[in-house]
Amino acid sequence: MRYPSLVLRVPLAPLLGLLLFGVSGRAPAETAVADHEGELPPAAAAAGKKPLLWHDSTVIWQQRAGSQTLHVGSDYQSSDPYYDWVFYLRPRLYFWENERSSVSLRAQVWTIYEFTNSDVTTQKNELIFGDTLLSLVAAHAFVKHDEYLTELELSLPRLVLPTSKASYDSGEIAQLGVRAYLLQEFPLRQGESFLPRGHAGLRAGYSYQFARSIVPENPNLNQGVTDWEGVVVNSHQVAGAALAEHVGILHGVIGADLWRDIVSLEGEFGLDPAWKFRLPPTQPICGSVLTGCTLPTEPSNPQTYGVVTTFDTHLDFRAFSGSLTTSIGYQNITLQNGPDGQHRNALWSPDARLYLGFEFQPDLLFEPPATPRYTRARPLTNVASAR
């Protein structure tokens, strides 16, 4: 069965006008920074002035459309068009910081409103919540000189709470782990407007999944199934595969400022390996076989390892002193092996999405950045699951 084509009409003219206005209003200030590389702006010269405790907190609105919605590529099994709005709230609270180091509490709360009837939600036009993230982050800049920056951020602990319907109904309790992010920024064409600087990063981490059961189970689900002895019993099991017990992440990030501090390009690619809970040993069946007890056959080497591949690239436009960032991006986060058994391409799959996002950083409206952008910590990632 094919769903009718979804036509998206987004009034881009007002948005582009707002963006151009912000860029044009910011250009003189950017030129002043470029003409005095290495000097701090006036805000940094203010003696004793401390940054806001909640600086670098952001609010994001994204519009995402699946590849099948835009008729890109072919279907694997069936049509599953997807279009939604995503709202992120990413607050930060800094307990302590100086010129090179900081300790902060960070969180991520997000919700999705889907306009289509895809497999992600139960109903059309449904509002769902994502998992909530809490982390205590210690950051330190080992090198911070001119346009060179070497910074390490360590999230310990990093706690993910199953506030989404899918996670909670599967029996997940919490994910507890650690995450590290190493960032290196460097000049490319120092003092020039075009391609002035670049950056590279490495993100790595591990988390352990606490769950109510080994396989996904929902206590509110009661479905009749027949056991090995032919007796009909109620089952709470949602799926046959076990939940992931150990989850890792290894991502690489690379990007560059294309024109001053206004236009930039960034890409992220990585692997998220997971090791599932091992199922309990098979018990012998007695009473239903005339020859006595028998042991059910099972795979000799059951698969407990899986990989999720992540690819995300986006073009960013900053305006209003960097407080508003418009991102146009492409994202493909998918299982390495699809439900049809085929090995999926890490760059494209039926789960691929195009997105248009607007990120607002309110502290920059109250207080201009104390240092040039290249010596400030960049957002950890545009990928919600990788933060």
Wavefront OBJ file of the C-alpha trace (Angstrom):
o trace
v 0.000 0.000 0.000
v 1.412 3.371 -0.952
v 0.792 6.507 1.033
v -0.120 9.662 -0.872
v 2.777 11.958 -1.625
v 3.424 14.635 0.963
v 4.033 18.120 -0.422
v 5.892 20.494 1.891
v 5.369 24.200 1.543
v 7.594 26.171 3.912
v 7.571 29.988 3.680
v 11.321 30.473 3.336
v 11.260 34.107 2.163
v 10.719 35.625 5.644
v 13.328 33.305 7.148
v 15.934 34.146 4.511
v 15.199 37.851 4.896
v 15.717 37.592 8.654
v 18.950 35.680 8.129
v 20.363 38.195 5.607
v 19.432 41.081 7.872
v 21.283 39.500 10.782
v 24.349 38.682 8.662
v 24.557 42.182 7.192
v 24.214 43.732 10.624
v 27.059 41.601 11.918
v 29.571 41.999 9.079
v 31.288 45.188 10.380
v 31.914 43.573 13.760
v 33.339 40.470 12.078
v 35.688 42.623 10.006
v 36.973 44.300 13.140
v 37.801 40.925 14.674
v 39.554 39.769 11.483
v 41.694 42.935 11.412
v 42.903 42.358 14.985
v 43.503 38.633 15.200
v 44.433 37.442 18.670
v 43.015 40.500 20.438
v 40.086 40.139 22.784
v 36.917 42.099 22.057
v 35.877 44.925 24.402
v 33.728 42.577 26.488
v 36.830 40.654 27.587
v 38.559 43.845 28.682
v 35.876 44.613 31.241
v 37.620 43.963 34.558
v 35.925 41.450 36.787
v 33.065 40.769 34.389
v 31.954 37.168 34.593
v 29.937 35.286 31.951
v 26.363 34.350 32.669
v 25.965 31.144 34.660
v 23.717 29.691 31.942
v 25.755 30.755 28.914
v 25.857 28.421 25.889
v 22.318 27.179 26.658
v 20.360 26.734 23.432
v 16.871 26.189 22.066
v 16.527 24.396 18.713
v 13.667 23.943 16.272
v 14.228 21.451 13.444
v 12.077 20.370 10.518
v 12.975 16.871 9.312
v 11.779 14.929 6.288
v 12.590 11.322 5.446
v 14.155 10.251 2.173
v 10.955 8.480 1.101
v 8.936 11.622 1.810
v 11.137 13.491 -0.669
v 11.157 10.513 -3.077
v 14.910 9.987 -2.787
v 16.105 6.424 -3.289
v 14.072 3.205 -3.431
v 12.025 1.384 -0.784
v 13.331 -1.716 0.937
v 10.004 -3.165 2.045
v 7.186 -0.604 2.111
v 6.549 3.111 1.901
v 7.100 4.940 5.191
v 7.017 8.733 4.576
v 8.165 10.852 7.482
v 7.967 14.585 8.298
v 8.164 16.095 11.776
v 9.097 19.069 13.914
v 11.636 18.590 16.705
v 12.119 20.971 19.623
v 15.274 20.739 21.749
v 15.944 22.484 25.038
v 19.630 22.208 25.959
v 20.290 24.148 29.182
v 23.667 24.536 30.873
v 24.527 25.705 34.367
v 28.172 26.524 35.130
v 29.203 25.934 38.733
v 32.813 27.016 38.292
v 34.997 28.270 35.434
v 38.052 30.298 34.603
v 39.823 31.150 31.362
v 40.733 27.526 30.604
v 38.558 25.205 32.704
v 34.922 24.807 33.705
v 32.497 22.469 35.457
v 28.875 22.536 34.338
v 25.620 20.614 34.555
v 24.045 20.012 31.146
v 20.728 18.579 30.068
v 18.727 17.837 26.955
v 14.945 17.654 26.804
v 13.259 17.215 23.445
v 9.926 16.460 21.876
v 8.732 15.473 18.402
v 5.517 16.333 16.592
v 5.026 14.080 13.579
v 2.714 15.148 10.763
v 2.776 11.828 8.900
v 1.714 8.285 9.753
v 5.096 6.570 9.831
v 6.328 3.622 11.886
v 7.876 5.976 14.465
v 4.559 6.913 16.076
v 1.289 5.117 16.777
v -1.012 7.781 15.373
v -0.853 10.551 12.813
v -0.160 14.049 14.196
v 1.187 12.601 17.434
v 3.338 14.450 19.977
v 5.995 12.257 21.580
v 8.837 12.959 23.997
v 12.428 11.842 23.588
v 14.748 10.471 26.247
v 16.090 12.989 28.770
v 19.835 13.525 29.161
v 21.655 14.771 32.264
v 25.428 15.066 32.506
v 28.085 16.664 34.674
v 30.779 18.008 32.347
v 34.332 19.034 33.202
v 36.177 20.878 30.407
v 39.791 22.007 30.137
v 41.702 23.762 27.355
v 45.262 22.413 27.230
v 46.208 24.860 24.464
v 44.488 28.210 24.002
v 46.636 30.602 22.017
v 45.618 32.803 19.089
v 43.532 30.542 16.847
v 44.815 27.292 18.323
v 42.617 25.435 20.774
v 43.015 21.945 22.217
v 40.134 21.162 24.566
v 38.869 18.042 26.334
v 35.330 17.680 27.673
v 34.551 14.784 30.009
v 30.941 13.904 30.859
v 30.963 11.905 34.089
v 28.417 10.747 34.921
v 26.160 10.799 31.881
v 22.600 9.694 32.625
v 19.864 8.974 30.062
v 16.326 8.581 31.408
v 13.701 6.688 29.310
v 11.119 9.468 29.081
v 10.194 8.476 25.515
v 7.256 6.136 25.048
v 9.271 3.576 23.099
v 12.057 3.342 25.691
v 9.764 3.184 28.701
v 7.429 0.615 27.155
v 10.437 -1.571 26.347
v 11.381 -1.886 30.007
v 14.388 0.437 30.067
v 15.206 2.073 33.416
v 18.264 4.237 32.711
v 21.570 4.383 30.862
v 24.587 5.366 32.944
v 27.960 6.021 31.387
v 30.816 8.347 30.517
v 31.530 10.413 27.401
v 34.687 12.241 26.255
v 35.052 14.815 23.489
v 38.470 16.010 22.279
v 38.456 19.133 20.079
v 41.318 20.633 18.069
v 40.911 23.986 16.311
v 43.579 25.491 14.061
v 44.038 28.296 11.505
v 43.880 27.553 7.782
v 44.237 30.990 6.165
v 44.862 33.219 9.149
v 43.518 36.740 8.806
v 41.562 35.941 5.624
v 37.805 36.080 5.232
v 37.524 32.866 3.192
v 38.349 29.589 4.946
v 40.073 31.196 7.947
v 40.105 28.177 10.286
v 39.170 24.526 10.724
v 38.557 22.020 13.496
v 38.560 18.281 14.143
v 37.166 16.293 17.020
v 36.876 12.802 18.447
v 33.916 11.627 20.510
v 34.078 8.366 22.485
v 32.037 6.880 25.290
v 30.414 3.936 26.997
v 27.132 3.394 28.862
v 25.432 0.534 30.666
v 21.708 -0.128 30.257
v 19.625 -0.871 33.332
v 16.351 -2.595 32.405
v 13.407 -4.375 34.008
v 13.920 -7.450 31.830
v 16.279 -8.972 29.289
v 13.875 -8.642 26.368
v 11.518 -5.667 25.784
v 8.470 -6.122 27.999
v 5.506 -3.846 28.678
v 3.450 -4.726 31.791
v 0.376 -3.101 30.220
v 0.545 -5.443 27.227
v -1.395 -8.689 27.609
v -1.454 -10.874 24.550
v -2.321 -14.544 24.389
v 0.495 -16.838 23.280
v 0.947 -20.599 23.346
v 3.820 -21.980 25.359
v 5.837 -25.125 24.569
v 3.283 -27.298 26.343
v 0.381 -25.950 24.293
v -1.083 -23.833 27.106
v -2.331 -20.311 26.296
v -0.708 -17.753 28.605
v -0.552 -13.964 28.810
v 2.700 -12.428 27.579
v 4.092 -8.926 28.154
v 6.911 -9.361 25.638
v 7.091 -6.642 22.974
v 9.811 -8.127 20.734
v 11.977 -11.220 20.507
v 15.369 -9.536 20.421
v 17.139 -8.742 23.683
v 17.791 -5.203 24.876
v 21.253 -3.680 24.537
v 23.254 -4.057 27.755
v 26.524 -2.344 26.792
v 26.494 0.611 24.377
v 29.561 2.348 22.953
v 30.153 5.339 20.722
v 33.098 6.343 18.523
v 32.585 9.381 16.280
v 34.880 11.631 14.289
v 34.063 15.294 13.627
v 35.617 17.578 11.013
v 34.637 21.053 9.871
v 35.747 24.519 8.809
v 34.616 28.126 8.809
v 34.005 28.901 5.150
v 33.541 32.657 5.431
v 34.595 34.542 8.561
v 32.503 33.454 11.544
v 29.284 33.494 9.534
v 29.250 30.422 7.272
v 30.650 27.038 8.324
v 30.470 23.392 7.262
v 30.723 20.380 9.567
v 30.453 16.617 9.230
v 30.254 13.774 11.749
v 30.656 10.066 11.126
v 30.805 7.210 13.583
v 29.877 3.780 14.846
v 27.745 2.948 17.895
v 28.377 -0.715 18.821
v 26.021 -2.482 21.226
v 26.197 -5.800 23.038
v 22.803 -7.232 23.995
v 21.796 -9.072 27.147
v 22.414 -12.796 26.843
v 19.264 -14.888 26.921
v 18.975 -17.461 29.743
v 19.854 -21.088 28.967
v 17.116 -23.102 27.281
v 15.161 -25.305 29.674
v 14.125 -28.878 28.748
v 10.454 -29.474 27.882
v 8.741 -32.307 29.653
v 5.220 -33.696 29.528
v 4.312 -32.859 25.921
v 6.692 -35.357 24.257
v 6.013 -39.099 24.415
v 9.711 -39.971 24.582
v 10.248 -37.881 27.711
v 11.972 -34.527 28.095
v 13.542 -32.781 25.101
v 15.781 -29.760 24.760
v 14.640 -27.185 22.138
v 17.214 -26.403 19.480
v 18.752 -22.934 19.427
v 21.401 -21.188 17.316
v 24.896 -22.432 18.094
v 26.273 -18.875 18.076
v 23.425 -16.437 18.824
v 24.081 -12.886 17.651
v 24.340 -10.443 20.550
v 26.337 -7.723 18.779
v 24.936 -4.925 16.625
v 26.149 -1.640 15.163
v 24.384 1.648 14.461
v 26.118 3.885 11.921
v 25.851 7.679 12.140
v 26.465 10.199 9.361
v 25.540 13.865 9.751
v 26.623 16.876 7.717
v 25.291 20.421 7.879
v 25.913 23.915 6.518
v 25.509 26.643 9.160
v 24.719 30.357 8.844
v 25.158 32.515 11.949
v 23.504 35.878 12.550
v 22.857 38.405 15.334
v 26.300 38.017 16.979
v 26.008 34.247 16.691
v 22.808 34.019 18.748
v 20.876 32.589 15.773
v 22.262 29.706 13.708
v 20.420 28.329 10.689
v 21.461 24.800 9.704
v 20.702 22.900 6.508
v 21.746 19.283 6.918
v 21.522 15.641 5.995
v 21.477 12.837 8.552
v 21.542 9.052 8.287
v 21.363 7.083 11.555
v 20.544 3.442 10.913
v 21.278 -0.148 11.884
v 24.141 -1.626 9.931
v 21.878 -4.569 9.066
v 18.308 -3.599 8.139
v 15.154 -5.504 9.127
v 15.165 -7.121 5.688
v 18.594 -8.652 6.336
v 20.421 -6.413 3.872
v 23.622 -4.576 4.774
v 22.797 -0.878 4.718
v 24.951 1.901 3.350
v 26.345 4.172 6.066
v 25.728 7.239 3.869
v 22.163 6.434 2.784
v 19.318 4.227 3.945
v 15.511 4.434 4.264
v 16.171 6.108 7.650
v 18.004 9.051 6.039
v 16.564 12.519 6.677
v 17.058 16.073 5.483
v 16.578 18.826 8.031
v 16.306 22.590 8.391
v 17.138 23.823 11.885
v 17.211 27.082 13.815
v 19.345 27.243 16.962
v 18.913 30.169 19.360
v 21.527 30.994 22.012
v 19.949 33.715 24.174
v 22.978 34.637 26.319
v 24.671 36.257 23.298
v 21.872 38.830 23.160
v 22.529 39.918 26.748
v 26.286 39.630 26.639
v 28.598 39.500 23.591
v 31.124 36.649 23.510
v 34.070 37.275 25.810
v 36.489 35.711 23.316
v 36.500 35.176 19.553
v 34.457 32.224 18.426
v 37.448 30.014 17.659
v 38.443 29.922 21.336
v 34.949 29.026 22.533
v 33.589 25.514 22.929
v 31.410 24.501 20.000
v 28.119 22.634 20.466
v 28.834 18.976 21.124
v 26.817 17.706 18.173
v 23.655 18.153 16.121
v 22.900 14.469 16.611
v 20.559 14.125 19.585
v 21.586 10.581 20.516
v 25.300 11.422 20.417
v 25.289 14.351 22.851
l 1 2 3 4 5 6 7 8 9 10 11 12 13 14 15 16 17 18 19 20 21 22 23 24 25 26 27 28 29 30 31 32 33 34 35 36 37 38 39 40 41 42 43 44 45 46 47 48 49 50 51 52 53 54 55 56 57 58 59 60 61 62 63 64 65 66 67 68 69 70 71 72 73 74 75 76 77 78 79 80 81 82 83 84 85 86 87 88 89 90 91 92 93 94 95 96 97 98 99 100 101 102 103 104 105 106 107 108 109 110 111 112 113 114 115 116 117 118 119 120 121 122 123 124 125 126 127 128 129 130 131 132 133 134 135 136 137 138 139 140 141 142 143 144 145 146 147 148 149 150 151 152 153 154 155 156 157 158 159 160 161 162 163 164 165 166 167 168 169 170 171 172 173 174 175 176 177 178 179 180 181 182 183 184 185 186 187 188 189 190 191 192 193 194 195 196 197 198 199 200 201 202 203 204 205 206 207 208 209 210 211 212 213 214 215 216 217 218 219 220 221 222 223 224 225 226 227 228 229 230 231 232 233 234 235 236 237 238 239 240 241 242 243 244 245 246 247 248 249 250 251 252 253 254 255 256 257 258 259 260 261 262 263 264 265 266 267 268 269 270 271 272 273 274 275 276 277 278 279 280 281 282 283 284 285 286 287 288 289 290 291 292 293 294 295 296 297 298 299 300 301 302 303 304 305 306 307 308 309 310 311 312 313 314 315 316 317 318 319 320 321 322 323 324 325 326 327 328 329 330 331 332 333 334 335 336 337 338 339 340 341 342 343 344 345 346 347 348 349 350 351 352 353 354 355 356 357 358 359 360 361 362 363 364 365 366 367 368 369 370 371 372 373 374 375 376 377 378 379 380 381 382 383 384 385 386 387
